[in-house]
Amino acid sequence: MKDFSSLFSRILTIDLPEALLKGEIVQIQADKTKRTLDIQISMQELVARSILSQAEQHLSEKLGVNFTALHPRYPSALFTSGYLPELILAVKRQGALVNGFFDDCRSDFIDGTLRIYLSHGGFDILKKIGCDRMLRQVIQEEFSLDVPVEFDGVLELSKEEKESIAVIELPPEGFQTSTEGSPMPKPSASAAPSPSSFRSADGKPRSTRRKGGPISGERQTMRVTFDISNTPIEPDTMTVFMGKAIRETPIPLNNVQQDSGRVTVWG
């Protein structure tokens, strides 16, 4: 296989690091129907995911495809606990809503185990969504290492933080696919507005009814009326917080492109 620069030199018009340009193309998969490209690339030095994202967007624009995904492959010896921020970006890209849980955390890689010391709690939620398994899978795919992931430190959310998270039905424990290709991730509990935010100063629900929808602050379980076969949504578990019931089949948030138009998303 050619290296990245040789294969795409005619269309590259942005500056990219040498490690990426010299990376060996391992595999290319094209989906003509979805107009997407998945490229596995082996590199001898670590490249920030922000740079990879920049290259993905550039290739998509130049090649006229909807989405390009670069899947890095590195020598196993390059993996350290310092790679954790890149791992977190990877699981976010899959759709895992982990914002805030890893703030101010630290980590170590000892005896073949990656241990993450949380500072703001959230252990139960991270385990429920399978975040440890997702991180382990990314390490396996990028470094060819099977590294168990454990959480330590401050494991419990504070009372205020618990109250700020709207409790919804989580997807089945086993819902997860490979990070390869166009990802269909395993989502988590969504950080939605606290029910208290829908009340007036006297504690009563605000009367802000929208035509065709519930009063803001009221929870109404909806019957699913669209195809849920490729989503983690379970029948009769959706809750309306504001507005009308959803009728259009949602797509993963990370599949939205500039020309997607008006769409319904999840993740």
PyMOL commands that set and color helices and strands:
alter all, ss='L'
color gray80, all
select helices_A, chain A and resi 4-8+18-21+49-63+76-78+81-93+123-128+131-143+159-164+195-198+253-255
alter helices_A, ss='H'
color red, helices_A
select strands_A, chain A and resi 24-31+36-42+67-73+106-110+113-118+149-153+220-222+238-240+251-252+265-266
alter strands_A, ss='S'
color yellow, strands_A
deselect
rebuild
show_as cartoon
